[in-house]
Amino acid sequence: MVKTNYHTHTAFCDGIGTPEEIAAAAAKKQFDILGFSSHSMHPFAGSWHIPPRAHADYAAAVRAVAETYRGQLDILCGFEADYIPGICRPSMDDYAAFRPDYLIGSVHYIVARDGHFCADDPAEGVAEGIRRHFRGDARAAVCTYFSLQREMLAGGGFAIWGHPDLIRIRNAALRLFNESDSWYRNELKATARAARKAGVIAEINTGAINRGAMDDVYPSADFLQMLHAEGVPVTVNSDAHAADQLDGAFCRAFRAAEAAGYRETAYLAADGSAALQPIGRIR
């Protein structure tokens, strides 16, 4: 089985470790393909994104490491690119100057008319964002989140869809919504259909488990079943912010994929092609 991870952060954004340090750990863990994907909202930046002037330095650092490990470990240069309407989008055209091998398209910010908040802020920040920008209406905030996901998917320009239901991350603490409610499931179904039309690979993201934020993968079991029913391929990513998280909770992610009906996962090769492989045992 080809062992891969395409969602890897570095000290260029909010991760810990240089590309060199992380690649060395990936080699020891017997990865075949490692994709770096530091946070970006090019041409702007928040506090946890690559600074605008550092994008070229980041790409050069990743490519230098790729040369070091050529023949031992395939290393790809990517970005986790935010979608914020009118501000930034995960489009290969917008990142052409840095020649990325791929992009992860992600929605972190829930945008209202009078401002925004981040879906994975600490619980108190999410609660305050809903109070301030949605008058306390959690359902309106959740629906806005999935509407933004569908807008991003319709725009295309990226290969991998990041943590599709990130909005769940503080739900256990805040009890914002019931995932079994019909309105919520309708949002998931509509978003799964949009993913199929977009032709993206959805990631099964273990980052919340690795960082102790939530004891589950993204997407949820129900959402994964809907994605499988729509024929959306999946790949397993750790959303690593440190080297020791590179393959964290991968076994749980593969079990979640199998429970949803998947028998194969997708991977991006160094030449840019995409392929499927049977779910197997991780080294």
Secondary structure by P-SEA (a helix, b strand, c coil): ccccccccccccccccccaaaaaaaaaaacccbbbbbccccccccccccccccaaaaaaaaaaaaaaaacccbbbbbbbbcccccccccccccccccccccbbbbbbcccccccccccccccaaaaaaaaaacccccaaaaaaaaaaaaaaaaaaccccccccccccccccccccccccccaaaaaaaaaaaaaaaaabbbbbbccccccccccccccccaaaaaaaaaabbbbbbbcccccccccccaaaaaaaaaaaaccccccccccccccccccccccc
